[in-house]
Amino acid sequence: MTIETSFDSNYRKVLVAARRARQLQSGSQALVSTQSSKPCRIAQEEINAGKIAYVKTDTPVVKPPVEESGIPILTN
């Protein structure tokens, strides 16, 4: 596992911000001083300030095995 401070995609950045916003809604304290009261905006400001990191595991993504190829076609 490695701790990442920079984001490799905008999708990952949005996922991390969403998770942090949920933490803020559950009562966590903000890591930056802000004028905003919205958890999503506070999470974005924390990320932009470099206060948020995420853990990237070294586990490879494995697709589940598929027994049949293709999509079954239904006929009348």
Secondary structure, 3 states (H helix, E strand, C coil): CEEECCCCCHHHHHHHHHHHHHHHHCCCCCCCCCCCCCHHHHHHHHHHCCCCCEEECCCCCCCCCCCCCCCCCCCC
